[in-house]
Amino acid sequence: MKKSNRYIELLNTNGISLQALGIRDVGLERSEALLAIEFLKGDSIPILGGDVYLQNDAAIEPPHANWHCDPKPEESKEDYFKRSWLTAEDYIRKYPEPVNGRPLFGIVIGE
């Protein structure tokens, strides 16, 4: 799988571990998730979808929110990649700010 060095560095320095949920992944705050999209875009790595988690103090819980972006038949690779980035950015920007806690975004990347 193709990886973006800038994306991996962002996950390593700013990511919040989701291991307490039994998930080997990290979540990013909204601003970092949007930066991650820019890094993935720059390295031509599509975003398959993602999950949203809610962090309250030290506890992290899944609010059962997510998005996905599948390729359409006859869609070019380039068009799918662009749509995947736009879909992720739109979802993250529009996700409502919770009353208690803050959203963390886990991004699922493709090849």
N, C-alpha and C positions, 0 to 999 in steps of 0.2 A: 504494500500500500504506500502510495506517495504521501510524504509528510512535509509540512511547512515548518522550517526551523523556527521562524518567528512565532508561529502558532504554538508550537511545543514549548518554547520559552515563556510565552504568555501563560500557558496552563501551569507550568512549573512555578512561576513566580507569583501569579495572581489567582490561580485556581483554588477553589475551596473543596477539600476532599469530601466525597460522598460515600466513603467507606462505612460510615456508621449505618447507612441504609443497605449495606451489603452490595454496593455498586462500586466497581473499579473504574471510577471516572471522577471528574471534577466539574464543579459548576463555576460559572463566571457571572459577576455582577453585570448589569445591563450595559454599562459603558465598555467594559472589557469584552463582552460578547460581541458588541458592534465592531470593536477593533479587531477581534478574531475573524470576523467576516471579511474585513478589508485584507487581512493577511492571507486568508484562504483564496480570496478573489485574485490577489496578486500572484499567487502560486498556482492558479488554475485548478483548485481542488473543490469539487462540488460539495454542497451540504445536503445530506439525505434527509435531515430533519433534526429534531431535538426535543428535549424534555425540560420542563420547568419545575423547580423545587422551591420551597418556601423556607427561608431561614428565620427562625425566631430565637433571638439570643444565641445560645450555643446549639440548639436543636434544629435539625433540618428534616423537613417532611415533604413528600411528594404531594402536590395539590391535584395530581392527575390531569395535568395540562401538557400538551405536546403539539408538535406539528410535523408534517412530512412533505416531501416533494419527490414524486416519482417521475421518471422520464415518460413523455408522451410518445405514442407511436408516431413515427416519421419525424420526430423532433431531432434536430442536429445536436451533437454533443455540446457544441458551443452555446446553442440556445438553451439547452437544459441547464448547463452550468450557470448561465446568467439568471435564469428563472429561479434556480435553487438559492442563489445569493439574495435575490430580491425577496423571495418568500421568507427566508430566515430573517432578513433585516426588518421587513414589514411586521412580522409576528413579534419580534423582540421589542421593536419600538412601540407597538400598540398594546402590548401586554399591560394590563392595568396594575398600578402600584397598589399592593395589598395594604389594608388598614394596619395590620400587625405583621411586622417582619419585612423582609425584602426578597424579591425573586432572584433565583440563581438559574442560569441557563446552561444546560448541558448540550453540546453540539455534536451531532453524529456526522462524520465526514465520509466521503466516498473516495474513489480512486481517480 
